[in-house]
Every structure is written in C-alpha cells, then in structure tokens.
Amino acid sequence: MDTTQDSSRIDQLSEVFRYVKIVSNERGNPTKLEIYETFTSFTEVRNQSADGLSNLIVSSIKQKGLNIQKLLGQGYDSAAVMN
C-alpha cells in the first residue's frame, strides 16, 4: 500500500496484495508455491497520521474478508509515519 496525490490533489492509498498459493499433488503434498500480486483499489486518505492510515488499512482488510491473523505487512520507501 502506498499513498500519492491524484490529478485533483486528493491523496489516495493504492492497495496491492501479494499472496502465495500452495499447489499440492493428488496426495495432498505440497509440490510448488505460486506467488501473485493483485491490485485491489485506490482509497481516499483523509487522515495521514499513523492511526489514520492503520485504521484505513485494517478496515480495508476486514471489508475484503481477509483473516488479519494470516497477514504479514511489509514497509518500504522510508514510511516514516508508520515507524
């Protein structure tokens, strides 16, 4: 996830989820891992504080029906507000 301003100067959060699919053989034994990245949405950011961004992210995860206990976050680009 990352934020940037669009042409109308509205700050938006872009959401991209990376996930792994475990492929199994007919016996149920894992044979390979497939890695996917999926863009899901742009969301307007009204509160750029750490609390505002984390609430927006958690809300998005819940809306998508994802189990937050199975997720791992990654931070890049000097995400100072999240440190």
Secondary structure, 3 states (H helix, E strand, C coil): CEEEECCCCCEEEEEEEEEEEEEECCCCCEEEEEEEEEEEEEEECCCCCHHHHHHHHHHHHHHCCCCHHHCCCCCCCCCHHHC
